[in-house]
């Protein structure tokens, strides 16, 4: 079997390492991959958004199965194009990936089908949005309609911050056309939970829950990032809450997409807020979360490739998907200065026998050396029987991975421990 994974980050490295456990797979290609992924897959210099080149490569190289991991190619129709060329795929088609590709679509879907979410208004021009903000409740949340590298949602604690968010999105175009429309929504409070799920369009099987840490610095201070670390499972997500989410959110979402003629096949990510009024959807993602994948997949005991094939063939109901009862913690090592200005090009060294998994996100190979080449450089993940043990093991492993200007949070998982 030849498998192709589209993407280049820590998420893709985690997926590839898990796929390698399946003995029917002979070769894994990563398009484009990165310097660290090159140790586990054949990296091919084809960009994640270069769909024509992906299809050409898949056909010419006899690819049996493709995993399209990032949001951009999914929204642009990579799965549609690959399937049209006869390549089986894991991932939603473009008409289903819109659930992440357009905040306006997803909010309207939830409103239509009674799926709990924050109250909201949609604006197509800055003038009307700014007029609304004159009397809108504060704090509020301003979201760009389209994809924005996970940074298109701004929590505005003051009216001035909300106004600045609208101006930067709609007038300054900091997210390009993604900010042509904005959603301004109610500010929700409560613990956040990420729940990734496998779905074949009819059956939905949630994965183990997780907790992301978005802020750059300890104590949840500093700028929002793509994620500085994760733990799983999330202690706020009790079995009772899981049952409630299945009935009120997960199944209704899958059924709503079916009714809209947009069956969702792949990994559907539910970003939830557990409010005093019950669980509500903050966002949907049409793919595995990053860095949530780096704690969820290490706890998966079933064969990932078999599950992905079952999803593609719409026979997920027959799959026995099992997760460990243990816990996992991932600490992200970033370049100091991220998410703003930072330096790259420093050699990464990983000690032999490190007690944990290292997932490379931003690195390149040069003269046989692995060099940092991004803001979030890598993730160090450890698993254990309990969450305190997993956190302890992850932080014990961190000093065994080194590069100049490495920065990481020292408090990943502390919020979760308080909940325990």
N, C-alpha and C positions, 0 to 999 in steps of 0.2 A: 504493500500500500504506500502511495505517495500522498502526503498531506501538505497543504500550503496554508500558512498562517499570515494574514495581512496585519501589519502593525509593527511598532518599533519600541514599545515601552516595557515597564516592569510587569504590567498586566499580561502582555504577550509572552514574556519570559516565563511567567508562572503557568500560563496555559501550555506552552511548549514542554516545560518540564513534566507536567502532568500527563500530556499526551504520550510522552516517551515511555510511560509505564505500559502502554499497550504493545504487545509483541507482534501484532499484525502490521504495524507501521514500520516500513523499511527506511524511509527518508522523510524528514520534515524540512520544508523550505520556509524561510521567514522573509517577507517582502515589506519593508526593506530590512527588518531586524536591526540589531546594533552590535557593537563590539563585544558585549557580554553574551548576547544571544548566540553569537557565532560559535560558542563552545558547545551548544546544544542543538543547533540547526544550521542548515546551509543558507546563508544570507544572500539575498539577491537584490541588487540596487534598483528596485522598482518602488516608487513612492506609494504610500497608502491611498492617495487619491487618484493615482494613474490607472484607472479602471481598464482602459483599452490594453495597456501593457500587461496588466494582471491576467486578463482573459487570454491574450496571446501566449503568455508564459505557461499558463495552466494547460492549454490545448497542446502546445508543442512539447511539453514535458510529461504528458500523460498523468496529470494530477487526478487522483481519485476523489479527493475531498478537500474543501476549502473552508477555513474558519476566518470570517471577516470580523475582526475584534473592535476597531475604533468606530466612533460615531460618524465621522465625516464620510468615509466610503459607503457606510450603510445608508445614510441619508441620500447620497448621490446615486445609489442604485447598483452597487457592486454585486450584490447577491443576484439581482435581476439579470445582470449581464453574464455572470458566471453560469447561472442555471440555464440561460438561453443557449450557452455554448456546450451544455451537457455536463457541467461540473456540479456534483452534489455539494451543498453548502450548509454551514451552521451560521445562522444570522437572519434577521428579518429583511424582507424586501422593502424597497423605498416607501411604498404606501403604508407600511406598518412602522417603519423607523421614524416617520413623521411624529410619532408620540414623543420623541425627544427633539426632533428637528424643528418643531414649532410649539412654543409654550402656549400660544393662542389655541392651537388645535387641542392640546392635551387638557387645558383648562375647560374649554367648551365641551369636550368629551365627558369630563367628570361632571360638569353641570347637567348635561343632557341625561346621563345615566345615574345620577344621584350618588356618585362616589365622593366620599367626604374629602374636602380640600378647603383651602383658605378662600374667603370671599375676594373677588377681584374685579377689575375693570381693564378693558383693552383700549389702547390709544394708537392712532395712526399718524398723529402729528404732535410736535412738541408743544404747540400752543395750547391744545386742549388738555394735554397731560399736565402742564404747568398750572393751568387754571384749576384742574381737579385738586392738585396738591395744596392749593390755598386753604382748603377746608378739610382735607383728608385726615383721618386719624394718624397720629405719629406715635411710635415708630411704624414704618411701613417697609415693604419690600418692592424694589423695582427690578424687573427682569427683562432682558432682551428677548425678543421672540425666537430668534434662531440660535444656532450653535455659536459658542464663544469660548471654546477651550475650557469649559467648566467654570468660567469666571463671569458669566453673564447675569448673575443675581447679586444685587447689592442691598444689604440690610441697612436702611437709613434710620438712624436713631434720632435725627433732627430733621426739621423741614428743609433746612439748607442743604443737608446731605442728599435728601430726596430730589431736590431741584437740580443739584449738581449731577446726580446720577442720570436724570432724564436728559439734561443738556449734553452730557458726555456721550450718551448712547445715540440720541436722535439728531443732535446738531453737529457734534464733533466726530461722530461715526467711529468711536474707538473700537467697535466690533464690526465695522463695515455695514453691509446690508442687514446683518443679523439684528441690528438695533433700529431698523426702519419702523418696526412696531414694538411697543412695550406693553407689558402687563404690570399693573400696580396692584399689589395684593395685601391683604390683611397680614399683620405680623402675628405669627403663632408662637406660643411658648410651650416648652416641655422637652423631654429627652428626644434626641434624634436617633433614628435607627435606619440602617441600610439593609434591605433584604433583596438579594439577587435571587432569581428564579429561573428554572428551566421550563420552557413551555413549547408545545408543538402546535399551538393555536387552539387546542381544545382542553388539554390537561395542563395543569400548572403545578410544579413541584418546587416549593421554596427551598433555597439553600440555607445553611446556618446563618443567623443574623450577625451583623457586625456594627462597629462604631468607628466612624472616621474622625480624624482630628485635623480640621481645615486650617486653623490659624498657624502662622509661621513660628510663633514663640510659645514658651511655656505659659501655663495658666490661661490658655486660649486667648493670648494677646497677639497683636501684630496683624499684618495683612492676611487676607484669604489666600490660600495656595491650592494646588491640585490635590493636597493631602499629605500630611507629615507623618502619618502612621495610623494603624488600625488595630483593633482587637476583635476577637470573635470567640464565643458568641457574645451578644450584647445583653447584659444582665437585666436591662429594663424591659426586654422583649420576652415576657413570660409565656408559658404554654397557653394561658388564657388569652393573652393579647394576640398570640399567633393565630389562635382559632378565630378570634374576632376579625383580624386582618384578612384572613382567608375568605370569610363570608362577606365582609363589607367592602373589601378593596380588591384582593387578588382575582377571585373568580369573576366579580362584576366587570373588571377591566378586560379580562380575556374575552368575556362574552360580548362586551361593548365593541371591541375591535372586530369580532366575528360579524356582528350585526351591521357594522359600518362597511363590510366588505374588505376589511384590512386585517386578515388573520395574522397574528404575531407568532412567529416561530424563531426561537433563539433564546437569548438570555434577556429577560425583562427585569430591570432594576427598579425597585420601589424605594424611593427616599421618603421616609415617614417621620412625622412629628407626633409624639404621644401626648396630646393635649389633655386638659382636664375634661374636655368634652368628648374624648375618645381619639383614636388614631386618625390622622389626616395625611393626605399625600402632599408632600412638598414638591416632588418632581418625579418624573419617570426618566430612565435612561434606557436606550435601546440596545444595551451591551453590558458586558462585565464592567463593574466599577474598578477604578484604579485610585488608591491601592487596596480596596476591599478584596479583590481577587487574591492578593498575596497572603491573606489569612483564611479565606474561605476554601480555596482549592487544596491547601495542605491538610485540611480536615475531611476532605472527600475520600471515602473509602472505596466507593464504586469506581468503575472504569470510565473516565471522562469521555474517551473516544466513543465508547459504546452508547453513552447517553446522548452525545451529539448526533450520532447516526440515527438514534431513535427519534430525536427531535426532528431531524430532516425528513424522516420517513413517516412522521405523524403516528408513531406507535409508543409514545412516552408512557402511556398508561400501563404498559407491560413491563417497564423497567423498574428494577429495585434499586432506588437511589439511597445510599446510606452515607451518613456523616459520622465521624468520631464523636464520642461524648466529651472529648477533651477541649482544650482552648488553644488559641494562637494569638501571637502578638507580632506585629511588623513595625519596625522603626525605620523611617526614611532618613537616609543620609543625603543632604542637599548641599549645594555650593553656597557658601556664606554670602548673604546678600539677596538670595532668592526670596520672594518672587520678583525682585527688582533687578538691579545691576549686580552681576557676579562674574568671576573669572573662571575659565575652563582650561582644559588641556593638561591636568595634573594626573600623574600615574596612580592607578588604583592597584593596591596589593591586598590579596585575601589570603590569610594564613591557611595552610593545609590542616584538615581535620577540624575546621570550625564547626561548632555545635549549633547548626542552624542552616537555613537556606538563604542564599543571596540571590536576589532578583535584580538584574541590571536594567536600568531605565534609560539613563543618558550617558552613553559611553561610546568610544570609537577605538578601533585598533590602528596603531601606527608603529611601524618597525617592530612588530611583535609585542608591543606594550599596550595595555588597556588604559586609555586616558579618559578622564571626565569630559563630558561634552553636553552638559545641560544643567538645568536648575535642580531638578530631582535626579540624583545620580543613581541611587540604588536603594533597595529595601532589604533589611535583615529580618528574617522571620524565624521564630521558634515556636514549637508546639509543646504542650505538656498536659498532664491530667487536669490541672486547675489553672485558672487565669493568673493568680499570683505567681505560680511557677513559670508560666509561659512568658510573662513580662520579665521576670528575673533572668530567664535564660536568654531572651532576646537582647537585653542590655549587657549581659555577660559576653555575648558574641560580638557586639558592636566594635569593641576595641581591636578585634581581629581583622577588621576591614579598614583600610586607611587610604586617604588621599589628602593632599594639601588643601586647606580651606573647607574641609568637611564640617558641616553643621547639622545637628539633630536636636530634636526636643527631648528633654529628660523626663517628661511626665506622661508619656503615652500609656493609656490604660488607668491612670489614677482616678479619673471620673467614674470609670466602671467599677473600680475597687470600692469606691464610696457607696455605690449602689448595692454592692454585695453586703 
